[in-house]
């Protein structure tokens, strides 16, 4: 089942990059998705994928709220923090995690460390003391 989800993820990325749903582009996208080398199969649970897709659905309204907050109240303080990768993540799920972090306007992933950390740049309002 996870092989199909990786194939769907590759096709979704292809269609987002090309913005073309013609028959020729669909054939090219499926061909490329099938020809790209895969990593050795790692056991991934369907519940992890469903949880990640649920997080995507939550991130969309969150991104709009954060964009409005930045417009209304300026965020003039920034910092870089290290966030731990959730345990036993497949490469596809790690990609979705990075996408979710970067999708919201207040955060962006600067670097993924192979030892299981994301380097995340955040903006926030400076607290008045």
C-alpha positions in Angstrom: 0.0 0.0 0.0 2.8 2.4 0.8 4.3 1.9 -2.7 1.1 3.3 -4.1 1.2 6.2 -1.8 4.7 7.0 -2.9 3.6 6.8 -6.5 0.7 9.2 -5.8 3.1 11.6 -4.0 5.4 11.6 -7.0 2.6 12.2 -9.5 1.2 15.0 -7.3 4.6 16.7 -7.3 4.8 16.3 -11.1 1.4 17.8 -11.7 2.1 20.7 -9.3 5.4 21.4 -11.1 4.1 21.2 -14.6 0.5 22.5 -14.0 -0.6 20.5 -17.1 -3.2 17.7 -17.1 -3.0 16.8 -20.8 -2.9 13.2 -21.8 0.8 13.4 -22.9 1.8 15.0 -19.6 0.0 12.4 -17.6 1.8 9.6 -19.5 5.1 11.4 -19.0 4.4 11.8 -15.3 3.4 8.2 -14.8 6.5 7.1 -16.7 8.8 9.3 -14.6 7.2 8.3 -11.4 7.7 4.6 -12.2 11.2 5.0 -13.5 12.5 7.0 -10.6 14.6 4.8 -8.3 13.1 3.9 -5.0 14.7 3.4 -1.7 14.6 0.0 -0.1 11.2 -0.6 1.2 10.8 0.5 4.8 7.8 -0.6 6.8 5.4 2.3 7.0 2.0 2.2 8.5 -1.1 3.5 6.7 -2.1 5.3 9.9 1.1 7.4 9.6 0.1 8.5 6.1 -3.4 9.2 7.1 -2.2 11.2 10.1 0.1 13.2 7.8 -2.7 13.9 5.4 -4.8 15.1 8.3 -2.1 17.4 9.3 -2.0 18.8 5.8 -5.7 19.6 6.0 -5.2 21.4 9.3 -2.2 23.3 7.9 -4.2 25.0 5.1 -6.4 27.1 7.4 -3.5 27.6 9.8 -1.4 29.1 7.0 -4.2 31.7 6.3 -4.5 32.6 9.9 -0.7 33.0 10.2 -0.6 35.2 7.1 -3.2 37.5 8.5 -1.4 37.7 11.8 1.8 38.8 10.0 -0.1 41.4 8.1 -2.0 42.8 11.1 0.7 42.5 13.8 4.3 42.6 12.6 6.6 39.7 13.6 10.0 41.3 14.0 11.9 38.6 16.0 13.4 35.5 14.3 15.3 32.5 15.6 16.5 29.2 14.3 15.5 26.1 16.3 16.2 22.4 15.9 13.1 20.1 15.8 13.3 16.4 16.2 12.0 14.2 13.4 9.2 11.9 14.5 10.4 8.3 14.9 10.3 5.7 12.1 9.5 8.1 9.3 9.8 7.0 5.7 11.3 9.4 3.2 7.9 10.3 1.9 6.6 11.2 5.3 9.8 13.2 6.0 9.0 15.1 2.8 5.5 15.8 4.0 6.8 17.0 7.4 9.1 19.4 5.7 6.3 20.6 3.4 4.0 21.2 6.3 6.6 23.2 8.2 7.5 25.3 5.2 3.9 25.7 4.1 3.0 27.9 7.0 4.2 31.5 6.6 6.0 31.8 10.0 8.3 28.8 9.6 10.7 27.3 7.0 13.0 24.3 7.1 16.5 25.4 6.4 18.1 22.0 6.6 17.3 18.3 7.2 20.0 16.6 9.2 20.4 12.9 8.5 20.7 12.1 12.2 17.0 13.0 12.7 16.7 16.8 13.1 15.1 19.7 11.1 16.7 23.1 11.3 13.7 25.5 11.3 13.7 29.2 10.9 10.8 30.9 12.7 9.5 34.4 13.0 7.5 35.5 16.0 6.3 38.6 17.8 8.7 39.9 20.4 7.1 39.7 23.9 7.0 43.0 25.7 8.8 42.8 29.1 
